[in-house]
Amino acid sequence: MKKLKSTKEVHIKEILRLLDEEYGTDDRCFLLYEKPYELLFATIMSAQCTDDRVNLVTGTLYKKYTSLEAFAEADLGELEKDIHSVGFYHMKAKHIIEAAKMLIREYGGEMPEDIDELTKLPGVGRKTANVVRGHIFNTPSIVVDTHVKRTAFRLGMTDETDPVRVEFDLMKKLPEDHWTLINLQLIRLGREICHSRKPLCEGCFLASECMKRL
Ligand code: SF4
């Protein structure tokens, strides 16, 4: 006999269908990069900063520092000035130089794929590591940032609020082909409609499926 699907499965499936319809299924990263380490550093810089601002800064930065070695040998004060406008520039510049040194020293200049290895790099938590895994290695990875955390909870996709718990919960509930994509879709939802202070529920394309846990 065919197993009946639970309400939650149906509910999430319908939300994914609507997200695909509205935002498409292109899972290209919003941050611009060519080399793997450039995505890593852009992601480090993107904490508490917009992707547009980071892209503006990296557009110049990656022309000035053209190799991992160049970042490893960078002068801290000068790099701070170069990335000043992304905010928290002292800590971010320090992490970038230290991460570049560690990639050269421990990994022969290559990007590790393993999440435990990635999170050993300075300034790299699960969120940044999952961005790298999803976009560099095409390993299905769920990146939980502030938009994903907020919107997934409001929609009723998860009951968790801690980012790591949200990540593991969504891994259980979502099909793998949506693991990398869900971050990009929920970021757009959070930026354009489901704002943290004033969500535009009226007219939202997900209103019929949303638990609206505001
Ligand atoms: S209906 Fe409201 S709470 Fe639900 S996703 Fe849309 S804007 Fe957010």
py3Dmol code that shows the C-alpha trace and the ligand (Angstrom):
import py3Dmol

protein = """\
ATOM      1  CA  MET A   1       0.000   0.000   0.000  1.00  0.00           C
ATOM      2  CA  LYS A   2       1.295   3.480  -0.857  1.00  0.00           C
ATOM      3  CA  LYS A   3       2.504   5.453   2.163  1.00  0.00           C
ATOM      4  CA  LEU A   4       0.530   8.635   2.737  1.00  0.00           C
ATOM      5  CA  LYS A   5       2.671  11.762   2.920  1.00  0.00           C
ATOM      6  CA  SER A   6       2.592  13.787   6.122  1.00  0.00           C
ATOM      7  CA  THR A   7       1.150  17.311   6.057  1.00  0.00           C
ATOM      8  CA  LYS A   8       4.641  18.720   6.701  1.00  0.00           C
ATOM      9  CA  GLU A   9       6.120  16.974   3.663  1.00  0.00           C
ATOM     10  CA  VAL A  10       3.324  18.243   1.434  1.00  0.00           C
ATOM     11  CA  HIS A  11       3.586  21.722   2.930  1.00  0.00           C
ATOM     12  CA  ILE A  12       7.354  21.932   2.294  1.00  0.00           C
ATOM     13  CA  LYS A  13       7.026  20.454  -1.180  1.00  0.00           C
ATOM     14  CA  GLU A  14       4.506  23.125  -2.104  1.00  0.00           C
ATOM     15  CA  ILE A  15       6.688  25.893  -0.656  1.00  0.00           C
ATOM     16  CA  LEU A  16       9.638  24.641  -2.737  1.00  0.00           C
ATOM     17  CA  ARG A  17       7.457  24.530  -5.844  1.00  0.00           C
ATOM     18  CA  LEU A  18       6.359  28.131  -5.305  1.00  0.00           C
ATOM     19  CA  LEU A  19       9.933  29.271  -4.608  1.00  0.00           C
ATOM     20  CA  ASP A  20      11.153  27.603  -7.820  1.00  0.00           C
ATOM     21  CA  GLU A  21       8.330  29.224  -9.756  1.00  0.00           C
ATOM     22  CA  GLU A  22       9.044  32.691  -8.357  1.00  0.00           C
ATOM     23  CA  TYR A  23      12.844  32.716  -8.223  1.00  0.00           C
ATOM     24  CA  GLY A  24      13.901  29.969 -10.610  1.00  0.00           C
ATOM     25  CA  THR A  25      16.442  27.247  -9.952  1.00  0.00           C
ATOM     26  CA  ASP A  26      19.699  28.947 -10.887  1.00  0.00           C
ATOM     27  CA  ASP A  27      21.988  28.255  -7.935  1.00  0.00           C
ATOM     28  CA  ARG A  28      24.814  30.582  -8.890  1.00  0.00           C
ATOM     29  CA  CYS A  29      26.294  32.430  -5.926  1.00  0.00           C
ATOM     30  CA  PHE A  30      25.514  36.165  -5.496  1.00  0.00           C
ATOM     31  CA  LEU A  31      29.166  36.851  -4.693  1.00  0.00           C
ATOM     32  CA  LEU A  32      31.502  37.314  -7.658  1.00  0.00           C
ATOM     33  CA  TYR A  33      34.723  35.275  -7.817  1.00  0.00           C
ATOM     34  CA  GLU A  34      36.940  33.318 -10.170  1.00  0.00           C
ATOM     35  CA  LYS A  35      39.251  31.340  -7.891  1.00  0.00           C
ATOM     36  CA  PRO A  36      38.102  29.205  -4.951  1.00  0.00           C
ATOM     37  CA  TYR A  37      39.985  31.299  -2.384  1.00  0.00           C
ATOM     38  CA  GLU A  38      38.336  34.436  -3.805  1.00  0.00           C
ATOM     39  CA  LEU A  39      34.923  33.027  -2.893  1.00  0.00           C
ATOM     40  CA  LEU A  40      36.204  32.122   0.563  1.00  0.00           C
ATOM     41  CA  PHE A  41      37.509  35.644   1.198  1.00  0.00           C
ATOM     42  CA  ALA A  42      34.401  37.277  -0.299  1.00  0.00           C
ATOM     43  CA  THR A  43      32.267  35.196   2.054  1.00  0.00           C
ATOM     44  CA  ILE A  44      34.411  36.196   5.037  1.00  0.00           C
ATOM     45  CA  MET A  45      33.941  39.826   3.987  1.00  0.00           C
ATOM     46  CA  SER A  46      30.189  39.416   3.537  1.00  0.00           C
ATOM     47  CA  ALA A  47      29.471  39.010   7.265  1.00  0.00           C
ATOM     48  CA  GLN A  48      27.289  41.972   8.302  1.00  0.00           C
ATOM     49  CA  CYS A  49      27.696  43.449   4.811  1.00  0.00           C
ATOM     50  CA  THR A  50      25.715  43.374   1.573  1.00  0.00           C
ATOM     51  CA  ASP A  51      26.772  41.207  -1.364  1.00  0.00           C
ATOM     52  CA  ASP A  52      26.727  44.281  -3.623  1.00  0.00           C
ATOM     53  CA  ARG A  53      29.203  46.090  -1.402  1.00  0.00           C
ATOM     54  CA  VAL A  54      31.480  43.025  -1.229  1.00  0.00           C
ATOM     55  CA  ASN A  55      31.363  42.640  -5.027  1.00  0.00           C
ATOM     56  CA  LEU A  56      32.322  46.291  -5.394  1.00  0.00           C
ATOM     57  CA  VAL A  57      35.312  45.850  -3.090  1.00  0.00           C
ATOM     58  CA  THR A  58      36.497  42.515  -4.536  1.00  0.00           C
ATOM     59  CA  GLY A  59      36.275  43.907  -8.084  1.00  0.00           C
ATOM     60  CA  THR A  60      39.317  46.060  -7.236  1.00  0.00           C
ATOM     61  CA  LEU A  61      40.846  43.872  -4.542  1.00  0.00           C
ATOM     62  CA  TYR A  62      41.315  40.786  -6.698  1.00  0.00           C
ATOM     63  CA  LYS A  63      43.096  42.847  -9.346  1.00  0.00           C
ATOM     64  CA  LYS A  64      45.562  44.099  -6.734  1.00  0.00           C
ATOM     65  CA  TYR A  65      46.124  40.771  -4.942  1.00  0.00           C
ATOM     66  CA  THR A  66      46.258  38.215  -7.748  1.00  0.00           C
ATOM     67  CA  SER A  67      47.317  35.085  -5.830  1.00  0.00           C
ATOM     68  CA  LEU A  68      46.896  33.361  -2.519  1.00  0.00           C
ATOM     69  CA  GLU A  69      50.560  34.145  -1.816  1.00  0.00           C
ATOM     70  CA  ALA A  70      49.856  37.844  -2.338  1.00  0.00           C
ATOM     71  CA  PHE A  71      47.173  37.701   0.374  1.00  0.00           C
ATOM     72  CA  ALA A  72      49.424  35.679   2.695  1.00  0.00           C
ATOM     73  CA  GLU A  73      52.156  38.313   2.356  1.00  0.00           C
ATOM     74  CA  ALA A  74      49.809  41.306   2.497  1.00  0.00           C
ATOM     75  CA  ASP A  75      50.460  44.102   4.957  1.00  0.00           C
ATOM     76  CA  LEU A  76      47.645  44.051   7.519  1.00  0.00           C
ATOM     77  CA  GLY A  77      47.238  47.838   7.638  1.00  0.00           C
ATOM     78  CA  GLU A  78      47.130  48.107   3.861  1.00  0.00           C
ATOM     79  CA  LEU A  79      44.603  45.283   3.479  1.00  0.00           C
ATOM     80  CA  GLU A  80      42.473  46.907   6.171  1.00  0.00           C
ATOM     81  CA  LYS A  81      42.392  50.076   4.076  1.00  0.00           C
ATOM     82  CA  ASP A  82      41.576  48.074   0.937  1.00  0.00           C
ATOM     83  CA  ILE A  83      38.538  46.407   2.518  1.00  0.00           C
ATOM     84  CA  HIS A  84      37.563  49.244   4.860  1.00  0.00           C
ATOM     85  CA  SER A  85      34.069  49.724   3.428  1.00  0.00           C
ATOM     86  CA  VAL A  86      32.877  46.160   4.182  1.00  0.00           C
ATOM     87  CA  GLY A  87      32.948  46.890   7.926  1.00  0.00           C
ATOM     88  CA  PHE A  88      34.707  44.936  10.700  1.00  0.00           C
ATOM     89  CA  TYR A  89      37.727  45.375   8.453  1.00  0.00           C
ATOM     90  CA  HIS A  90      40.365  44.760  11.124  1.00  0.00           C
ATOM     91  CA  MET A  91      39.105  41.278  12.010  1.00  0.00           C
ATOM     92  CA  LYS A  92      38.243  40.407   8.393  1.00  0.00           C
ATOM     93  CA  ALA A  93      41.673  41.473   7.069  1.00  0.00           C
ATOM     94  CA  LYS A  94      43.382  39.473   9.816  1.00  0.00           C
ATOM     95  CA  HIS A  95      41.297  36.390   9.027  1.00  0.00           C
ATOM     96  CA  ILE A  96      41.975  36.674   5.286  1.00  0.00           C
ATOM     97  CA  ILE A  97      45.767  36.884   5.766  1.00  0.00           C
ATOM     98  CA  GLU A  98      45.782  34.040   8.312  1.00  0.00           C
ATOM     99  CA  ALA A  99      43.499  31.865   6.163  1.00  0.00           C
ATOM    100  CA  ALA A 100      45.741  32.454   3.115  1.00  0.00           C
ATOM    101  CA  LYS A 101      48.803  31.440   5.156  1.00  0.00           C
ATOM    102  CA  MET A 102      47.074  28.321   6.460  1.00  0.00           C
ATOM    103  CA  LEU A 103      45.831  27.269   3.014  1.00  0.00           C
ATOM    104  CA  ILE A 104      49.409  27.463   1.713  1.00  0.00           C
ATOM    105  CA  ARG A 105      51.011  25.863   4.774  1.00  0.00           C
ATOM    106  CA  GLU A 106      48.532  23.053   5.483  1.00  0.00           C
ATOM    107  CA  TYR A 107      46.799  22.408   2.163  1.00  0.00           C
ATOM    108  CA  GLY A 108      49.412  23.189  -0.482  1.00  0.00           C
ATOM    109  CA  GLY A 109      47.409  26.203  -1.646  1.00  0.00           C
ATOM    110  CA  GLU A 110      44.337  24.077  -2.431  1.00  0.00           C
ATOM    111  CA  MET A 111      40.893  24.521  -0.905  1.00  0.00           C
ATOM    112  CA  PRO A 112      39.881  21.584   1.314  1.00  0.00           C
ATOM    113  CA  GLU A 113      36.393  20.202   0.759  1.00  0.00           C
ATOM    114  CA  ASP A 114      35.813  18.608   4.138  1.00  0.00           C
ATOM    115  CA  ILE A 115      33.707  20.777   6.435  1.00  0.00           C
ATOM    116  CA  ASP A 116      35.861  19.954   9.472  1.00  0.00           C
ATOM    117  CA  GLU A 117      38.961  21.095   7.579  1.00  0.00           C
ATOM    118  CA  LEU A 118      37.288  24.218   6.233  1.00  0.00           C
ATOM    119  CA  THR A 119      36.072  25.297   9.665  1.00  0.00           C
ATOM    120  CA  LYS A 120      39.658  25.112  10.973  1.00  0.00           C
ATOM    121  CA  LEU A 121      40.493  28.121   8.788  1.00  0.00           C
ATOM    122  CA  PRO A 122      40.477  31.465  10.630  1.00  0.00           C
ATOM    123  CA  GLY A 123      37.145  33.293  10.343  1.00  0.00           C
ATOM    124  CA  VAL A 124      35.383  30.305   8.788  1.00  0.00           C
ATOM    125  CA  GLY A 125      32.279  28.883  10.451  1.00  0.00           C
ATOM    126  CA  ARG A 126      29.749  26.416   9.056  1.00  0.00           C
ATOM    127  CA  LYS A 127      27.990  29.137   7.060  1.00  0.00           C
ATOM    128  CA  THR A 128      31.133  30.157   5.133  1.00  0.00           C
ATOM    129  CA  ALA A 129      32.281  26.540   4.803  1.00  0.00           C
ATOM    130  CA  ASN A 130      28.933  25.555   3.301  1.00  0.00           C
ATOM    131  CA  VAL A 131      29.098  28.403   0.777  1.00  0.00           C
ATOM    132  CA  VAL A 132      32.469  27.039  -0.397  1.00  0.00           C
ATOM    133  CA  ARG A 133      31.284  23.422  -0.454  1.00  0.00           C
ATOM    134  CA  GLY A 134      28.108  24.253  -2.354  1.00  0.00           C
ATOM    135  CA  HIS A 135      29.627  26.549  -4.957  1.00  0.00           C
ATOM    136  CA  ILE A 136      33.194  25.297  -5.388  1.00  0.00           C
ATOM    137  CA  PHE A 137      32.688  21.575  -4.956  1.00  0.00           C
ATOM    138  CA  ASN A 138      29.005  21.330  -5.928  1.00  0.00           C
ATOM    139  CA  THR A 139      28.407  19.430  -2.700  1.00  0.00           C
ATOM    140  CA  PRO A 140      24.779  19.968  -1.660  1.00  0.00           C
ATOM    141  CA  SER A 141      25.083  22.289   1.361  1.00  0.00           C
ATOM    142  CA  ILE A 142      22.580  24.353   3.303  1.00  0.00           C
ATOM    143  CA  VAL A 143      23.840  27.813   4.187  1.00  0.00           C
ATOM    144  CA  VAL A 144      21.901  29.282   7.093  1.00  0.00           C
ATOM    145  CA  ASP A 145      22.258  33.033   7.280  1.00  0.00           C
ATOM    146  CA  THR A 146      19.969  35.552   8.939  1.00  0.00           C
ATOM    147  CA  HIS A 147      17.416  35.479   6.073  1.00  0.00           C
ATOM    148  CA  VAL A 148      17.239  31.669   5.955  1.00  0.00           C
ATOM    149  CA  LYS A 149      16.929  31.438   9.735  1.00  0.00           C
ATOM    150  CA  ARG A 150      14.096  33.986   9.861  1.00  0.00           C
ATOM    151  CA  THR A 151      12.082  32.966   6.814  1.00  0.00           C
ATOM    152  CA  ALA A 152      12.365  29.172   7.283  1.00  0.00           C
ATOM    153  CA  PHE A 153      10.993  29.592  10.816  1.00  0.00           C
ATOM    154  CA  ARG A 154       8.189  31.943   9.789  1.00  0.00           C
ATOM    155  CA  LEU A 155       7.160  29.628   6.974  1.00  0.00           C
ATOM    156  CA  GLY A 156       7.083  26.638   9.328  1.00  0.00           C
ATOM    157  CA  MET A 157       9.831  24.743   7.493  1.00  0.00           C
ATOM    158  CA  THR A 158      11.624  24.331  10.819  1.00  0.00           C
ATOM    159  CA  ASP A 159      10.889  24.806  14.512  1.00  0.00           C
ATOM    160  CA  GLU A 160      14.554  25.469  15.224  1.00  0.00           C
ATOM    161  CA  THR A 161      16.087  28.921  15.641  1.00  0.00           C
ATOM    162  CA  ASP A 162      19.757  28.119  16.233  1.00  0.00           C
ATOM    163  CA  PRO A 163      21.524  28.291  12.802  1.00  0.00           C
ATOM    164  CA  VAL A 164      23.313  24.934  13.135  1.00  0.00           C
ATOM    165  CA  ARG A 165      20.117  23.197  14.267  1.00  0.00           C
ATOM    166  CA  VAL A 166      18.220  24.841  11.395  1.00  0.00           C
ATOM    167  CA  GLU A 167      20.854  23.509   8.968  1.00  0.00           C
ATOM    168  CA  PHE A 168      20.591  19.925  10.241  1.00  0.00           C
ATOM    169  CA  ASP A 169      16.793  20.070  10.437  1.00  0.00           C
ATOM    170  CA  LEU A 170      16.482  21.343   6.858  1.00  0.00           C
ATOM    171  CA  MET A 171      18.900  18.644   5.675  1.00  0.00           C
ATOM    172  CA  LYS A 172      16.416  16.093   6.987  1.00  0.00           C
ATOM    173  CA  LYS A 173      13.409  17.786   5.403  1.00  0.00           C
ATOM    174  CA  LEU A 174      14.557  19.101   2.023  1.00  0.00           C
ATOM    175  CA  PRO A 175      15.498  17.087  -1.055  1.00  0.00           C
ATOM    176  CA  GLU A 176      19.234  17.421  -1.808  1.00  0.00           C
ATOM    177  CA  ASP A 177      18.596  19.267  -5.058  1.00  0.00           C
ATOM    178  CA  HIS A 178      17.341  22.190  -2.955  1.00  0.00           C
ATOM    179  CA  TRP A 179      20.108  22.290  -0.341  1.00  0.00           C
ATOM    180  CA  THR A 180      22.300  24.855  -2.098  1.00  0.00           C
ATOM    181  CA  LEU A 181      19.381  26.553  -3.823  1.00  0.00           C
ATOM    182  CA  ILE A 182      17.264  27.184  -0.718  1.00  0.00           C
ATOM    183  CA  ASN A 183      19.738  29.738   0.613  1.00  0.00           C
ATOM    184  CA  LEU A 184      19.606  31.801  -2.577  1.00  0.00           C
ATOM    185  CA  GLN A 185      15.811  31.623  -2.752  1.00  0.00           C
ATOM    186  CA  LEU A 186      15.214  32.483   0.910  1.00  0.00           C
ATOM    187  CA  ILE A 187      17.721  35.338   0.746  1.00  0.00           C
ATOM    188  CA  ARG A 188      15.687  36.870  -2.076  1.00  0.00           C
ATOM    189  CA  LEU A 189      12.464  36.259  -0.167  1.00  0.00           C
ATOM    190  CA  GLY A 190      13.943  37.893   2.935  1.00  0.00           C
ATOM    191  CA  ARG A 191      15.372  40.861   1.064  1.00  0.00           C
ATOM    192  CA  GLU A 192      12.387  41.547  -1.152  1.00  0.00           C
ATOM    193  CA  ILE A 193       9.272  40.469   0.787  1.00  0.00           C
ATOM    194  CA  CYS A 194       9.744  38.826   4.163  1.00  0.00           C
ATOM    195  CA  HIS A 195      11.655  41.694   5.778  1.00  0.00           C
ATOM    196  CA  SER A 196      12.703  41.260   9.381  1.00  0.00           C
ATOM    197  CA  ARG A 197      10.685  44.218  10.699  1.00  0.00           C
ATOM    198  CA  LYS A 198       7.806  44.600   8.253  1.00  0.00           C
ATOM    199  CA  PRO A 199       7.121  41.476   6.221  1.00  0.00           C
ATOM    200  CA  LEU A 200       4.844  42.151   3.257  1.00  0.00           C
ATOM    201  CA  CYS A 201       2.524  39.205   3.932  1.00  0.00           C
ATOM    202  CA  GLU A 202      -0.303  40.731   1.970  1.00  0.00           C
ATOM    203  CA  GLY A 203       0.322  39.731  -1.607  1.00  0.00           C
ATOM    204  CA  CYS A 204       3.233  37.402  -0.716  1.00  0.00           C
ATOM    205  CA  PHE A 205       3.301  34.445  -3.132  1.00  0.00           C
ATOM    206  CA  LEU A 206       3.824  32.080  -0.175  1.00  0.00           C
ATOM    207  CA  ALA A 207       0.991  33.432   1.995  1.00  0.00           C
ATOM    208  CA  SER A 208      -1.300  30.434   1.415  1.00  0.00           C
ATOM    209  CA  GLU A 209       1.356  27.975   2.692  1.00  0.00           C
ATOM    210  CA  CYS A 210       3.024  30.121   5.346  1.00  0.00           C
ATOM    211  CA  MET A 211       2.526  29.630   9.076  1.00  0.00           C
ATOM    212  CA  LYS A 212       3.335  33.355   9.485  1.00  0.00           C
ATOM    213  CA  ARG A 213       5.161  32.836  12.774  1.00  0.00           C
ATOM    214  CA  LEU A 214       6.137  36.480  13.177  1.00  0.00           C
TER     215      LEU A 214
END
"""
ligand_1 = """\
8
SF4
S 3.513 35.272 4.170
Fe 4.560 36.823 5.404
S 5.768 35.680 6.914
Fe 5.172 34.256 5.276
S 6.914 34.285 3.838
Fe 5.414 35.765 3.096
S 6.078 37.708 4.005
Fe 7.081 36.086 5.158
"""
view = py3Dmol.view(width=600, height=400)
view.addModel(protein, "pdb")
view.setStyle({"model": 0}, {"cartoon": {"style": "trace"}})
view.addModel(ligand_1, "xyz")
view.setStyle({"model": 1}, {"stick": {}})
view.zoomTo()
view.show()
